[in-house]
C-alpha cells in the first residue's frame, strides 16, 4: 500500500494498478514533447528544458541543431555564440557554459555519444538526476522515473507518493510502479499534469482518476463539510 500524508489514507495495490491502467489507456503512446534526432540532441534539449517550456526549447533547438547537430560541431562554438541561440530560455548564460563543456567532454571521451549510466551522466556539467533519468530512459532504454514538476505534483496528489521532495518521490514511485512501466509512467504522469492535473485549477471533475484520487476525495469531503456548516 501507498500512504498519503494529505489524507492519512492508503491506496491498495488494486487501486494503484487501476490508476496505472487508466493512465496507460488515456495516454497510450505518450512520449517526450522535445524534438531531437540523436541522444546528444536529447541531452542538450533536456538540459535546456530546465525552467523553460518544451515548446520554447523546440523553437530554440530547431536552428541550433540544424547548424550544430553534434558534439563535435557544437564544441567549436564559443560560449557567446551558444548564448545567442538559446537566449530566450531560462538561465541561458549558465546553460551555454554547461553545453559547451558537455560537448567537449562527449566528443573527447565518448566519441560524440552519451554515457550509459546515471553516474556518468550526472558527472557532466549541468546534468542533474532528473535530466540523467530522462536521457537514460529515452535514449538508452534504461528503466527510470524522472520526477519533474508535473510528475511530483500529480503523483503526490493522486496518492502514488507521499514525499515533500523530488528524490523521495522518485523512490516511492519506484516502489508503487512495476519496473517495466517506470519509463512509460513518467510520460503518463507528465501528460496528465499538463492536460488535467494542472498546478492551478486542476480539472478534477473531468479526471478519469477522480474516483480513486486521494486529493479529489479529500476536497469532496471538505466541500461536503462546508455545505453542512452553512445549513
ABEGO torsion letter per residue (X at the ends): XBBBAAAGBBBBAAAAAAAAAAAAAAABGBBBABBBABAAAAAAAAAAABGBBAAAAAAAAAAAAAABABAAAAAABBAAAAAAAAAABBGAAAAAAAAAAAAAAAAAAAGGBBBABAAAAAABBGBBAAAAAAAAAAAAGBBBBBBBAAAAAAAAAAGABABABAAAAAAAAAAABBAAAAAAAAAAAAAAAAAABBABGBBAAABAAAAABAAAAAAAAAAAAAAAAAX
